């Protein structure tokens, strides 16, 4: 099931099930004008006159991002292979709705994309075993881990407002360890990989971080980018697809 959050025309925020371009909440159906899986050439029933707008599929208190988790990326970037997950934290203000514009930071001269799998926590939890992870999470979604790569240190590069487009929904029934993915920029294929190539799989990472942090409902953990993260410029359309989940799409625009 795909669980989505929407804002209706009257400003109400609702949660419901997404199917074929429509979110159903409390018996009411809202067209959201968002296709399901463009990568798979599926017409998701998007409407030219949407009745609601998709929001990020959760409201996190924190966002835990793991890096250097694909062997090909480690080789490409000439990093050392980590002995345990390597991570950083983004604040809630970093999240950006699916289909919302990515505003190119005025203080940045180089902005890069990275198409990542992410999981959403379903309950307050701490110190999970690997076997307990599935019961503690709500499902999986897609992240664009934007990086102002010319800035010093990870926090300046990665934790700015709007640096984490997320969505378009949460898929509650997916096996995260064997998913194909692609990233396209302006229609050009930039990333192509499978989550089986991760050095640490999603359940291992969630359990590892839960030893150190108490997760709250809606918190997000991402699992790193495949090889070929690259630059974006104003005017670019970015599409990130994960098999069984869907496509996260955002356009890059110049600052005002």
N, C-alpha and C positions, 0 to 999 in steps of 0.2 A: 504494500500500500504506500502511496505517496501522500505525505502529510505536508500541507502548505499553510502559510500565514498570508493573509490578504488585508488590504485596506479598502473598504467599500466606498462608494461615492459620497456617503454621508459622513465619512471619517471613522467609521467603526472598524476595529481590528478583530478579525475572526480567524479561527483555525479550522481547517477541514481537509477533506480528501480531494486530491487533484486527479482528474481523469479527463483526457481528451479536451484540454483547453478550458475545463470548468472546475471550479472548486465548490464542493458542497459542504455547507456548514449548518448544523441544526435544521436540516431539511430544506434550506434555501440554496439555490444554485447560482453561481456568479461566473460569468465568462471573464477570463483574465488576459486574453490576447497573447498567450505565450505558448509556443509550440513545445512539444514534448522532447523528441529526439531527432534533431535535424541531422545528426551524424548518420542515423540509420534511415534517413529519408522517410521518416514517418510524419505525416501531417497531423499535428497535435490539435487541430481544431481551433487555432488561434483566431480571435475575433478582431475585426478592424474597429470595433466600438466596444471596448472592454467595460465591464461593469465593476471591476475591482482590479487592484494592482497587487502583484506579488511582492511580499516583503521577505527579508531574510527569514528562514524557516524556524528560527529560535531567537531567544533574547538571552545572550550569555552574560555571565558575570566576568568571564575571562576566556581567553583563547590561547591554547597551548599549541605551538607550532614546532614540529620536528623537522630538522634539516638533515642533509647528507645521508639520506636513507635509501638511495638507489645506487647500486655499484657503478652504473654507467655515468651518473652525475658526479660521483666522487672522482672517477677517472678523468672526466672531462674538465672538472674544476681544479684538478690536482690537489685534492684534499687527502688527508690521512683517513683511512677507514676507521670509523669510531668503534670503540669496544662496547659502548652502550649508547642508547638514543641521545642525540644532541638536540636541545630545544631552546626556545625563547618564548616570550609571552607578549601577545598583543592585547590592548584594552578594548572594551566594548565599542568605543567610538571608531574603531578601525573597520567595522562591518559596513558593507554596502549592499543594497538590495539587488537582486537579479534584475537585469535590464536597466538599472540606473546608470547614468553616465559616470565614467571614471574621469575625474577632473585632474589633468596633468598638473602636479604641484608646481607652483610658480618658482619655488626655491630649489628645484631639482633640474638637472640637465640630462639625466638618463634614468628612465623608468623601465623596469623589466617585469614580465609576467612569469607565472609558474603555476601549472595546472595540477592541483592536489586533491586527493581524496580526504574527506574529513568525516568525523563521527560526532554525533550530538548525544550528550549525556541525558539520561531520563530521570535520574533520582540522585539525591545526595548520597555520596559514597566515598569511601577512603580505603586504601590498602586492599585492593581487589587482587584475587588470583586470576590467572589467565582464563580459567574455567568459569569465573564469575562475571566476566566482562559482558557477554551477550545479554545477560539479564539486567545489567545496569545501564545499557545504552538504548536510545530511541531508534537510531538508524543512521544512515550514511547520506552525505551530500557532497557538493563540489565546491572547492575554494580556488580563487585566484590570489596567490600570495604575492602581491605587488611589492616591488623592492626599488626604492630610490637609491640605486646602487652607487651613485657618486657621493653619497653622504657618509660620514664617519660612524662606525660602530653599528651594530644590529638594531638597536632601539631607534636611532635616527633614520635608518634605512627602511625599517619594516613596520613600525608601530604608529604611523601617522594616521590621521583621520581618512577614512575611505580606502585604506590599504588592503582590505579583505573582502572583496565581492564574494558572496556566499549564496548558494542555492542550487537550483530554483526551489527545491523542496527536500524533504527527508524521505528516503526510501527505507521502509522498515523491514523489508524482506530481501536481503542481498548478502551473498558471501563475499567479504571484502578482499580475500586473499588471491583471487584469480579474475580480475576485471581488466578488460582492455580500456585504454583511454587515448584520446587525441586532444591536441590543442591546435586551433587554426586562428591565424591572424589575417584579416582581409581575405579569407577563403584559402589561404596558403597553409598547408600542413607544416606545423612547427615541432610538435611533440607527438610521439607515438610509443606506447609502452604497455606493460601489463603489471598489475600490482604484485604478482608473484615475484617480481624482480626486486622487491624491497629487501633491505638488509634485516630489518626488524618488522614483523608483521603487525597489523593494527592492534590485535588483542594484546600482544606483548608490550606494545608501547603504552596502551591505556593502563595496563597493570603496573608497569614500571613507574609511570608518572603518578599513579594513585597512591604510591608509597609516600610521596612527597607532598601531595596536595589533596585537599578535600574538594571533590567536584560537586557542583550544584546543577540542578536541572537546567538544561539549555546551554551549559558550557560546551565548548567545541575543542576537539583535538584533531590536528591535521598531521599527515604522515609523510610529508616531503614531496619534492618535485622530481619527476623523471628528467632525463637528460634534455638539453637544449632549451632551458629557460632563455628568453631573449627580450630584445627591446620592443617597446611600443611607442607610437607617436600619436598626437592628436589626429583624428580622422580614421584611426584603426578600429575595426570591429574584432572583438576577441571572443572566441567560442571554445569552451572546454567541455568535453563529453566524457562521461564515465559510463561504461556498459551497465545496463540495468538500473541506472539512476536517472540520467538525463543530461541536458546541456545547459551550462551557465553561460549567458551572453551579456556582454557589456560593451559599450562604445567608449572610446577614449576621446575626450574633448579638451580644447585648450582652456587655460584659466581665464577668467573674465578680466 
